[in-house]
Amino acid sequence: MTKVEIYTWQTCPFCIRAKALLESKGVPYQEHSIDGDQSARAEMSKRANGRTTVPQIFVDNEGIGGCDELYTLEQNDQLNTLLGLQH
């Protein structure tokens, strides 16, 4: 099974949109809520090649970017394949 992780802030609208897309596809994910946690944010940034914005989304430990990138994959009909879902 594909492992999906998402770093979020609780009230971030982009985080909420990204999670909603994953949930609409029935994709389980591990959420790392980093509200106010500077060490967790630093760890996320390290994993995300220096990016500091949320959400940061990882599929099988590969950073794919944030909400915009997730929706671009969906629009280009690439997200299901990346997530290991049937078309």
N, C-alpha and C positions, 0 to 999 in steps of 0.2 A: 504494500500500500504506500502511496505517495505521502511523504511527510510535509505538512504545511505549517509554517510558523509565521506569526504576524506580531510585530511590535507596535503597540498602540498607546494612545492617551484616551482616557475614558470618554471625554467630551469632544474629541476630534471628529468633525464631520466626514473627513476623508477616511478615517479609520472605520467609522460606522458604515460607510458605503462599501468599502472593501470587504468587510466581514459579511455584509448583506449579500454581496455577490457570491461569496464562497458558500454561505448558508443556503442560498437559493439553488445551488448545485448539489447540496447535500455533502459538501466536503468538510470533513472534520479538520480542525486546526488547533494548534497550541497557541494561545494568546499570551504575550508577555506585556503586561500593562506596566508602563514605565513612568507613570505620573509622578513627578517630583523625585525620581530615583536617578541621581546623576551617574552612579556607577553602572546601572543597567543601561542608561542612555549611551554611555561610553562604550559598553560592550556591543550594543547594537551598531553604533557607528563604526566600530572596528570590523564587525562582520559585514557591514554594508559599504565597505571601501570608502569610509569617510563621510557618507551621507548622514545627516543629522535630523532629517524631517521624518515625521510619522504619517502614515504607517510605513514600515519597511517589511517586505514580504519575502519569505524564503521558501522555496520548493525543493525538497531533498537537499537542504543546506546551500542551495544556490540562490543568491539574491536576485530577485526579479525587479526590484524597485518598489514603488508605492502604488497608490490607488490608480493614478492615471495609467501607469504601465499595465496594471492588472486589467483595467477596462479596455486598453488597446489590444491586449492579447485576446480578450473576449471578442472584440469587434473584428479582429483579423482571423477569427475561427481557429486560434491556436491554444486557447486556454484549456479546453477539454483534453487535448492531447497531452499538454504539459502536466495536467493533474491526473492523467491516467484514466479518464472517463470515456465511456462509450459515446460515440456520436449519435 
